[in-house]
Amino acid sequence: MSQYENAARHYEKAASLDSKNIEAHFNLGSIYEQLDRVELACAAYETVKKLDPDNQIATEALFRLKQ
């Protein structure tokens, strides 16, 4: 298991324990992006946007991934 996969597991657990944990969802998006799991990355960033509509970094990440 790679370090990214291990980190993803930890952030998945954190997000499941606190579904409003913006940091966990954002970090999941970043990790999934590194792992080239575009659909999962987009879903994580979309969750960030639902929790924090003004999050510009998540907006930019979604724009980049959907091109």
C-alpha positions in Angstrom: 0.0 0.0 0.0 1.4 3.4 -1.0 1.6 6.3 1.4 -1.2 8.0 -0.5 -3.4 5.0 -0.2 -2.7 4.8 3.5 -3.4 8.5 3.9 -6.6 8.2 2.0 -7.8 5.4 4.4 -7.1 7.7 7.4 -9.0 10.7 5.8 -11.9 8.4 4.8 -12.2 7.4 8.4 -12.0 11.0 9.6 -14.7 12.0 7.1 -16.9 9.2 8.1 -16.6 10.1 11.8 -17.3 13.8 11.1 -19.1 14.3 7.8 -18.7 18.1 8.2 -14.9 17.9 8.5 -13.9 20.1 5.6 -10.2 19.4 6.0 -10.7 15.7 5.7 -12.8 16.0 2.6 -10.4 18.4 1.0 -7.4 16.3 1.8 -9.2 13.3 0.3 -9.7 15.2 -2.9 -6.0 16.0 -3.0 -5.0 12.5 -2.4 -7.4 11.0 -4.9 -6.2 13.5 -7.4 -2.6 12.2 -6.8 -3.8 8.7 -7.2 -5.5 9.6 -10.5 -8.9 8.7 -9.1 -10.7 11.7 -10.7 -14.3 10.7 -9.9 -13.5 10.3 -6.2 -11.5 13.5 -6.1 -14.3 15.4 -7.7 -16.8 14.0 -5.2 -14.6 15.0 -2.3 -14.1 18.5 -3.6 -17.9 18.7 -4.3 -18.5 17.9 -0.6 -16.1 20.6 0.4 -18.1 23.1 -1.8 -21.3 22.0 -0.1 -19.8 22.6 3.3 -17.9 25.8 2.3 -19.4 27.3 -0.9 -16.8 30.0 -0.9 -13.8 27.6 -0.9 -11.8 28.9 -3.9 -9.2 26.1 -3.8 -11.9 23.4 -4.1 -13.5 25.4 -6.9 -10.2 25.6 -8.8 -9.5 21.9 -8.2 -13.0 21.0 -9.7 -12.4 23.2 -12.7 -9.0 21.7 -13.3 -10.3 18.1 -13.0 -13.4 18.6 -15.2 -11.4 20.0 -18.1 
